[in-house]
Amino acid sequence: MYDIEALYEAASLDDALDLLEEHPEAKIIAGGSDVLIEIREGKLSGCTLVSIQKLDELRGIASEKDGTIRIGALESFSHIARSGIIRGGIFALAEAAGVIGGPQLRNIATIGGNVCNGVTSADSASTLMAYDAVMEYRGKDGVRLVPIREHYVSAGKTSLKHGEILTAVLVPKASWENRWGHYIKYAMREALDIATLGCSANVRLSPGKKTIEELRLAYGVAGPVPMRSPQAEKAAEGKAASEETIAAAARAALKDIQPRTSWRASKELRLQIAFELAKRTIRESVRRAGGASDLKEERGGPA
Ligand SMILES: Cc1cc2nc3c(=O)[nH]c(=O)nc-3n(C[C@H](O)[C@H](O)[C@H](O)COP(=O)(O)OP(=O)(O)OC[C@H]3O[C@@H](n4cnc5c(N)ncnc54)[C@H](O)[C@@H]3O)c2cc1C
């Protein structure tokens, strides 16, 4: 059922890097919730695996001296969803972690595997995009820090080179401080379903809470890789934290995204969902930031 040529269990990060050098064809396995499915489906028949599961140096969620939130690549979504550091600083990531798969899956699926599979539907990715996360890669030549926008190259492809391991996801203080956000996953089922579309927003309001100083809006499944919407962000910047601004930003988002028709949903439905989720995530972010509590949903579509 599982056609595996060899499985090497790394005892340390250096050992894992040595194993990857010795076995250039080997694939890294962390929680295995993507890799094992691919092997079972025959896509990786006869593969060689290097397991990083036992590397405790890739675990831990910490707030570093400079305020950077550091999430070890092997952290499970159960831990991330419950972490006080994540809930206090990047609450939208805890929300994303909490809607991945079901409880058993969240215990084994890692954040590293979620962003290294390169897929656009990865639930953590749009929030990490919206918070300008930085990927920490380790290879034989040392550490490489790669902004998440450069990490995603094309559908299913990341900028990790063979022999490199993602060791942590970093969210610098300037990216999360004074920002409040919200993530919504739209899927056909409540659990164990891949997102039809995911949307993550966060805002920084002016000291008086009347103006959106900065909006960051990101999507999953709105293009081949997770993406930001610069036009939505520009439409809200410096504008009143009002329903009118929120609707304008949501309309502008539709100019940036390129969703596809798939068996899950048509392009037209995805555009409609993208508009609606942008409004809902921005509105909730404004509320969480202490902005207008009387924001009321306006009815109607993007036109
Ligand atoms: C039933 C089911 C439901 C699911 N539901 C969801 C869902 O709702 N939302 C969602 O986003 N995903 C979902 N997934 C997909 C999957 O669980 C996640 O993408 C998960 O986060 C993958 O993590 P993992 O540790 O299991 O990765 P693995 O399967 O171990 O690895 C995934 C990929 O990343 C690479 N990799 C892993 N860790 C590293 C690292 N540290 N450095 C370099 N490369 C690495 C591997 O080589 C492989 O290519 C689901 C999967 C299943 C089976």
The ligand as an ORCA input file, in Angstrom:
! r2SCAN-3c Opt
* xyz 0 1
  C      -7.844     14.413      5.598
  C      -6.991     15.613      5.331
  C      -7.532     16.884      5.525
  C      -6.750     18.021      5.286
  N      -7.313     19.242      5.515
  C      -6.553     20.362      5.335
  C      -7.129     21.645      5.583
  O      -8.279     21.797      5.990
  N      -6.331     22.740      5.359
  C      -5.055     22.629      4.912
  O      -4.394     23.658      4.733
  N      -4.503     21.424      4.670
  C      -5.203     20.285      4.870
  N      -4.654     19.043      4.619
  C      -3.298     18.961      4.073
  C      -2.170     18.709      5.136
  O      -2.664     18.107      6.287
  C      -1.469     20.007      5.522
  O      -0.934     20.645      4.388
  C      -0.374     19.807      6.573
  O      -0.070     21.027      7.179
  C       0.890     19.177      6.027
  O       1.810     19.060      7.088
  P       2.622     17.722      7.334
  O       3.564     17.962      8.465
  O       1.714     16.559      7.469
  O       3.419     17.656      5.938
  P       4.126     16.436      5.211
  O       3.122     15.589      4.533
  O       5.110     15.757      6.088
  O       4.947     17.292      4.116
  C       4.281     18.115      3.168
  C       5.315     18.688      2.178
  O       6.172     19.617      2.802
  C       7.533     19.165      2.801
  N       8.044     19.516      4.128
  C       7.438     19.268      5.322
  N       8.097     19.860      6.320
  C       9.167     20.481      5.755
  C      10.230     21.279      6.285
  N      10.304     21.586      7.589
  N      11.159     21.748      5.421
  C      11.068     21.474      4.096
  N      10.079     20.745      3.532
  C       9.140     20.248      4.360
  C       7.481     17.683      2.472
  O       8.630     17.230      1.795
  C       6.248     17.630      1.572
  O       6.577     18.041      0.273
  C      -5.411     17.888      4.843
  C      -4.863     16.597      4.649
  C      -5.634     15.478      4.898
  C      -5.030     14.125      4.708
*
